[in-house]
Amino acid sequence: MLLVVVFCGGNLPVMAADWRCGTDIIAGDAKKLLSTDPRPVWRDVQLNIEAVDALTAAELPGKSFRLADIAFVPGYEDAGRVWLEQASANKVSVTPLAEQPDFLGRIPVRIEDQVIGDWRVELLADGLAMLVPESGQDVSELVGIEDAAINNQSGIWSDLGPETAYYVRAHDTGAENIPTARDAIGRFAVIDGTIRSIEHQEWRSYLNFGSNWREDFTIALDATLRDAFANGEDFQDILQDWVGQDVRVRGVIENRGGPYITLENPFWLCLAR
């Protein structure tokens, strides 16, 4: 997996994330996976907001963009569009964060201007979007910004309904009426919990969050991902150090007897500092 360094230009203070994600939890010297290859930047661009996830510019005919590493969610897309339309009054710099467009022909990009800075930072801070890392870049600032929004119950994180919440916990802690992973089966959500045990099989490892894996929340890592986290070291030794640690994971929660996530991306799993 190719990882690329990203700079941050937001006007908000840089948040010290309480979570380590992606390369921060890969064993050994994960910095060797980083690349500083420069990417082209389109400057002084006036964007048109076709939809929250479809941006165009007259100066760049035939190209369509979307903000990389974040996603807008149902119920908050209108508010997100209002924000984007207001921000689009400023000319911006557009930096592609992928070599190829996605399946809908959109180029994942970072958008910055001299007034707002990195648009993603502001959208996450306001709880108008969810972090969904995809570009393989350093997202530690974005993790911290989203964490603050979750703690402040801003925007999408204010929804505590069992059938609609985007933030849940692996188990009922008896506090704050936060829904559990079981409530969110069938939805994409952010889940916090504590790893109680790990089971290894030939092609997969299971991170268990309760005493009964048939009923309690579980995260599945395929062999490729667990080897990536181990980075050439013994994956059983590396993962064993995770037992007892608080974890934040995101993904679609399935029903496999109990709530269950198959981890799709190493940046979608974070360990508490």
ZIBELJO-V355492 format. One record per helix or strand of 2 or more residues. SS is the DSSP state (A for helix, B for strand). FROM is the first residue (numbers start at 1). LEN is the number of residues. If there is no record, write none. Layout:
SS_FROM_LEN ; SS_FROM_LEN
This chain:
B_3_2 ; B_19_3 ; A_22_4 ; A_30_4 ; B_34_2 ; B_41_5 ; B_47_5 ; B_54_4 ; B_64_4 ; B_70_2 ; A_77_11 ; B_92_5 ; B_106_8 ; B_117_2 ; A_119_7 ; B_130_2 ; A_140_12 ; A_155_4 ; B_167_3 ; A_181_4 ; B_188_7 ; B_197_4 ; B_204_5 ; B_218_5 ; A_223_8 ; A_235_6 ; B_246_7 ; B_254_2 ; B_259_4 ; A_266_3 ; B_269_4
